[in-house]
Amino acid sequence: MSKNNLSAVLAQKGDLRLEQRPISKPGKDEVLIAIHSVGICGSDVHYWVNGCIGDFIVKEPMVLGHESSGIVKEVGEGVTDLKPGDRVAIEPGIPCRKCKFCKCGRYNLCPDIKFCATPPVHGTLTRFYTHPADLCYKLPDNVSLDEGAMLEPLSCAVHACKRARVTAGMKVLVCGAGPIGILNLLTAKAMGASQVCITDISSSRLEFSRKLGADHTILVDTKDAQALVTKVHEALGGAPDVTIECSGAESSIILTILATKSGGVVVLIGMGPPEVTIPIVSAAVREVDIRGIFRYTNCYPIALDLVASGKVNVKPLITHHFKLEDSLKAFETSKTGEGGAIKVMIHCYQDS
């Protein structure tokens, strides 16, 4: 096996560099994975540009990346369900497995969860990486390694649609046509939504969404919330049962509350300012439920089934490919959206 463990390391704010790092042996119940595909997430870019996300501050050099797949190279003691050569998708959060949240199945809320590329935990943008075997999901032959890496953001969408209780016949509004917004569009349709309307400030993102199945698109070209509410209701033929907010912008959160039907559900995914002003009385008197989501829990198997069955096609979202050696260019492309970038994929694997 190669001893080359080139890794993309964020040394400090704005300083992304390539370094050789030691290859860890898999411990008990762990596997060593030759990382193949890593998608760049908005959080990766945010750490690179700002050196922090809220209270999570990069204080020591940290390997980036958490949307990942690869090929098992070695298995540790006790691993029986995976073997060398298996292609796997990697669920990047390692919960404590002991707290009350883990015990009840909501391990995404575990206070001691170790999540890849969240300070101080190293991520997966590296040639070789060890991970608990039970958080690695074997890919069927018809699912590529690139699609395996996309299971991470898709799981966020699955969790959001589950929290919103999207079911057959519902009208759904998605605010924000970035990767997560588009994946929510695809997931809501797969879960039976009869109509999905998506909004964005970018006409090209809306055109892309139409090609992937959006029933309606609305260009956000005004700050007049009520005017946008009218456009949403006209497009859907009434108020949405569910609205999923993916941008984090205050104006968009306001729109979700005002547009959603009385008794409906608003799910907040996008992370914007720590405090925003919203029409809370409107939500209260109309019994609009506002629900947050944090990553996902027990969603990887569902995401994998959606892709493997063909109900969700994530391949069109992967617009750009780079080698690990070109990670800086990959991050710049993801940040600027150059060339219509939606999801930028970095390939780490070397067959040597």
C-alpha distance (Angstrom), angle and dihedral (degrees) to the residues before:
residue distance angle dihedral
M1 . . .
S2 3.78 . .
K3 3.80 118.1 .
N4 3.79 89.8 -152.4
N5 3.80 106.5 115.0
L6 3.77 100.8 167.8
S7 3.81 109.6 177.8
A8 3.82 136.8 -173.4
V9 3.79 104.0 -124.3
L10 3.79 127.8 -172.1
A11 3.81 100.2 -144.0
Q12 3.78 93.2 -179.4
K13 3.79 139.8 -34.6
G14 3.80 108.8 -36.3
D15 3.80 93.7 0.1
L16 3.80 112.5 109.5
R17 3.80 112.9 168.5
L18 3.79 140.2 166.5
E19 3.79 117.5 -115.1
Q20 3.79 138.8 168.2
R21 3.80 111.9 -115.9
P22 3.83 131.0 -174.5
I23 3.80 118.9 -92.0
S24 3.81 111.5 -122.2
K25 3.79 121.9 -139.7
P26 3.81 113.6 -124.4
G27 3.79 111.8 -102.7
K28 3.78 128.7 -152.2
D29 3.82 110.6 -40.3
E30 3.80 91.2 3.3
V31 3.79 135.4 113.8
L32 3.80 131.8 -151.3
I33 3.80 110.1 -130.2
A34 3.78 130.0 -162.4
I35 3.79 97.6 -140.6
H36 3.79 112.8 -131.8
S37 3.82 110.0 169.8
V38 3.81 130.5 22.6
G39 3.79 122.2 177.7
I40 3.79 118.6 -148.8
C41 3.80 111.5 -120.8
G42 3.77 126.4 -159.3
S43 3.80 88.2 -112.9
D44 3.82 90.6 58.6
V45 3.80 89.9 53.7
H46 3.80 90.9 45.4
Y47 3.82 92.1 54.2
W48 3.79 89.9 47.8
V49 3.81 94.3 50.2
N50 3.81 100.7 35.5
G51 3.80 105.8 21.2
C52 3.79 91.0 -131.3
I53 3.79 147.7 43.7
G54 3.79 109.9 -146.1
D55 3.78 108.7 -56.8
F56 3.82 92.8 -10.1
I57 3.79 102.9 96.9
V58 3.80 126.7 179.3
K59 3.81 101.9 -126.2
E60 3.80 98.2 156.4
P61 3.83 131.0 31.9
M62 3.81 108.5 -75.4
V63 3.81 133.7 -168.8
L64 3.80 108.7 -125.7
G65 3.82 129.9 -142.4
H66 3.80 136.5 75.1
E67 3.84 108.0 172.2
S68 3.77 96.1 88.6
S69 3.77 152.1 153.1
G70 3.77 134.5 173.1
I71 3.78 150.0 145.8
V72 3.80 123.7 -76.3
K73 3.81 110.7 -117.2
E74 3.81 102.8 171.4
V75 3.80 135.5 8.5
G76 3.78 126.0 -146.6
E77 3.78 129.7 -137.2
G78 3.78 114.3 -58.4
V79 3.80 97.3 19.3
T80 3.80 109.4 130.5
D81 3.81 106.5 150.8
L82 3.82 97.3 60.7
K83 3.79 132.1 50.2
P84 3.81 137.3 -176.7
G85 3.78 110.3 -71.3
D86 3.80 96.1 32.4
R87 3.80 114.2 132.2
V88 3.81 111.5 -134.7
A89 3.78 143.6 -179.1
I90 3.80 113.8 -136.8
E91 3.80 122.6 -134.6
P92 3.81 98.8 -150.8
G93 3.81 102.8 -153.3
I94 3.81 118.6 87.4
P95 3.83 109.4 -164.8
C96 3.80 124.7 -160.9
R97 3.84 89.9 -115.2
K98 3.81 90.5 -148.1
C99 3.81 109.5 72.6
K100 3.80 124.9 91.5
F101 3.81 91.8 -100.1
C102 3.78 92.7 53.0
K103 3.80 91.3 45.1
C104 3.81 92.7 54.6
G105 3.81 93.9 45.7
R106 3.81 98.5 -104.2
Y107 3.78 93.5 110.6
N108 3.81 92.0 150.8
L109 3.81 85.6 76.1
C110 3.82 93.3 52.4
P111 3.83 107.0 132.5
D112 3.81 90.6 -145.0
I113 3.80 99.2 45.8
K114 3.80 114.3 140.0
F115 3.79 108.4 -144.5
C116 3.79 122.8 -170.4
A117 3.81 114.3 -103.5
T118 3.79 93.5 7.2
P119 3.81 108.8 119.1
P120 2.96 124.6 -65.0
V121 3.85 93.6 11.4
H122 3.80 118.1 88.3
G123 3.78 119.6 -125.9
T124 3.78 136.4 -139.5
L125 3.80 104.7 -97.1
T126 3.78 90.2 115.0
R127 3.80 139.0 92.8
F128 3.83 95.8 -108.9
Y129 3.78 130.0 24.9
T130 3.82 136.1 171.3
H131 3.80 121.4 -140.5
P132 3.82 140.1 163.0
A133 3.79 108.1 -80.8
D134 3.80 94.4 -135.2
L135 3.81 89.5 61.3
C136 3.80 91.7 55.5
Y137 3.80 116.4 87.2
K138 3.79 119.6 -154.2
L139 3.79 111.8 -126.6
P140 3.81 120.2 -134.0
D141 3.80 116.8 -125.4
N142 3.80 93.2 -100.0
V143 3.83 94.1 57.2
S144 3.81 116.0 80.6
L145 3.79 125.3 -143.2
D146 3.81 89.8 -111.3
E147 3.80 89.0 55.5
G148 3.81 88.1 47.1
A149 3.80 90.1 58.5
M150 3.81 89.2 50.4
L151 3.81 90.7 60.4
E152 3.81 88.7 83.0
P153 3.82 98.1 63.2
L154 3.81 89.8 33.8
S155 3.81 88.7 57.5
C156 3.81 88.3 57.4
A157 3.79 88.8 56.2
V158 3.80 92.3 46.0
H159 3.80 90.3 51.8
A160 3.82 91.6 48.6
C161 3.79 93.6 49.6
K162 3.81 90.6 46.4
R163 3.82 90.8 50.4
A164 3.81 88.4 49.1
R165 3.82 90.3 46.9
V166 3.77 92.7 -132.5
T167 3.79 109.2 -167.6
A168 3.80 139.6 167.2
G169 3.78 116.1 -53.9
M170 3.79 97.6 17.8
K171 3.78 125.6 138.9
V172 3.80 109.8 -133.1
L173 3.79 131.2 -167.5
V174 3.81 118.2 -159.2
C175 3.81 117.1 -167.0
G176 3.79 113.1 -154.8
A177 3.81 126.1 31.0
G178 3.78 99.3 -144.4
P179 3.82 120.7 118.5
I180 3.81 94.3 -72.8
G181 3.80 93.0 45.4
I182 3.79 92.3 50.1
L183 3.82 91.1 47.2
N184 3.81 88.8 52.2
L185 3.80 88.6 51.3
L186 3.81 90.2 53.2
T187 3.80 93.9 43.5
A188 3.80 94.6 47.7
K189 3.80 89.9 51.5
A190 3.81 90.5 48.4
M191 3.81 89.6 51.5
G192 3.78 91.2 54.8
A193 3.80 106.9 -92.9
S194 3.79 107.5 162.5
Q195 3.80 94.8 -152.5
V196 3.79 132.2 17.6
C197 3.79 122.7 -170.9
I198 3.81 119.2 -170.1
T199 3.81 129.2 -165.5
D200 3.80 132.5 -160.0
I201 3.80 143.1 151.6
S202 3.82 90.2 -122.2
S203 3.79 119.4 79.1
S204 3.82 91.1 -162.6
R205 3.82 91.7 55.7
L206 3.81 89.0 49.9
E207 3.80 91.5 50.5
F208 3.81 88.8 50.9
S209 3.82 89.3 50.6
R210 3.79 91.4 52.2
K211 3.79 89.9 54.3
L212 3.81 89.2 53.6
G213 3.79 94.8 51.9
A214 3.80 110.1 -81.4
D215 3.81 108.1 156.5
H216 3.79 92.8 -154.9
T217 3.81 135.5 12.5
I218 3.78 128.9 -164.2
L219 3.80 124.8 -164.0
V220 3.80 109.8 -141.2
D221 3.80 99.5 -136.9
T222 3.79 99.7 145.3
K223 3.80 138.8 53.9
D224 3.81 90.3 -142.3
A225 3.80 100.3 112.8
Q226 3.78 94.6 -169.4
A227 3.79 91.8 53.0
L228 3.81 89.2 53.7
V229 3.80 90.8 47.7
T230 3.79 88.7 55.4
K231 3.82 91.0 50.7
V232 3.81 91.2 50.6
H233 3.80 93.5 49.4
E234 3.80 92.2 46.5
A235 3.80 91.8 50.0
L236 3.80 95.6 48.3
G237 3.79 96.3 36.0
G238 3.79 89.5 -118.4
A239 3.78 141.4 2.1
P240 3.82 118.7 -41.1
D241 3.79 117.7 -105.8
V242 3.79 89.4 -143.7
T243 3.79 133.6 21.0
I244 3.80 122.4 -165.1
E245 3.80 114.1 -162.6
C246 3.82 113.6 -154.5
S247 3.81 105.2 164.1
G248 3.80 104.6 65.0
A249 3.81 91.1 -141.0
E250 3.80 114.8 141.8
S251 3.81 92.7 -134.1
S252 3.79 90.1 53.4
I253 3.80 93.1 49.9
I254 3.80 88.8 52.1
L255 3.80 89.5 51.8
T256 3.81 92.3 51.5
I257 3.79 92.4 54.9
L258 3.79 95.7 45.3
A259 3.81 95.5 43.0
T260 3.81 100.2 46.1
K261 3.79 117.1 94.5
S262 3.79 121.4 -105.6
G263 3.78 107.5 -85.8
G264 3.80 90.4 20.6
V265 3.78 131.4 125.2
V266 3.80 132.9 -109.7
V267 3.81 117.9 -164.1
L268 3.80 118.9 -164.1
I269 3.80 116.7 -150.1
G270 3.80 104.3 147.8
M271 3.78 116.1 89.5
G272 3.80 112.7 -143.8
P273 3.79 131.5 145.2
P274 3.82 116.0 -10.3
E275 3.82 89.9 -118.8
V276 3.81 129.4 34.2
T277 3.79 136.0 172.2
I278 3.80 113.1 -119.9
P279 3.84 136.4 171.4
I280 3.79 93.2 -103.4
V281 3.81 94.6 164.9
S282 3.80 90.2 59.1
A283 3.79 89.2 53.2
A284 3.80 93.0 45.9
V285 3.79 100.0 48.1
R286 3.81 92.4 43.6
E287 3.82 93.0 44.3
V288 3.78 93.8 -123.9
D289 3.80 106.2 169.0
I290 3.81 114.6 -136.9
R291 3.79 112.3 -156.5
G292 3.76 129.2 -179.0
I293 3.77 126.7 -152.4
F294 3.79 129.9 -154.4
R295 3.78 113.5 -162.6
Y296 3.84 107.4 -62.5
T297 3.77 145.1 -72.6
N298 3.82 127.0 -146.3
C299 3.80 90.1 -9.9
Y300 3.81 104.2 115.8
P301 3.83 94.6 81.7
I302 3.81 90.4 50.5
A303 3.81 92.2 47.1
L304 3.80 90.4 49.6
D305 3.80 91.7 49.6
L306 3.81 91.2 50.0
V307 3.80 91.4 53.8
A308 3.81 96.6 39.6
S309 3.82 92.0 50.0
G310 3.79 92.8 48.7
K311 3.80 93.5 -119.1
V312 3.80 90.4 120.8
N313 3.80 121.3 34.5
V314 3.80 110.4 -161.2
K315 3.80 96.6 169.6
P316 3.84 97.0 91.2
L317 3.81 89.9 59.5
I318 3.81 92.1 62.5
T319 3.79 99.3 85.1
H320 3.82 103.9 156.7
H321 3.81 135.9 39.2
F322 3.81 129.0 -163.7
K323 3.79 137.1 172.8
L324 3.79 118.6 -116.8
E325 3.81 88.6 -108.8
D326 3.81 88.1 62.5
S327 3.80 96.1 50.7
L328 3.80 94.8 126.5
K329 3.80 91.3 55.6
A330 3.80 89.0 46.7
F331 3.80 91.3 54.1
E332 3.79 92.0 47.0
T333 3.81 90.1 51.5
S334 3.80 91.7 49.3
K335 3.79 91.8 48.3
T336 3.80 96.7 49.2
G337 3.79 98.8 33.1
E338 3.79 87.9 -130.4
G339 3.77 114.0 -176.2
G340 3.79 92.8 12.4
A341 3.80 92.8 -62.5
I342 3.79 114.6 -171.2
K343 3.81 105.3 159.8
V344 3.79 118.6 8.1
M345 3.81 115.1 -156.0
I346 3.81 125.0 -157.5
H347 3.81 118.8 -157.5
C348 3.79 115.4 -147.9
Y349 3.79 105.0 168.2
Q350 3.80 123.4 110.6
D351 3.79 117.8 -175.8
S352 3.78 95.3 -142.6
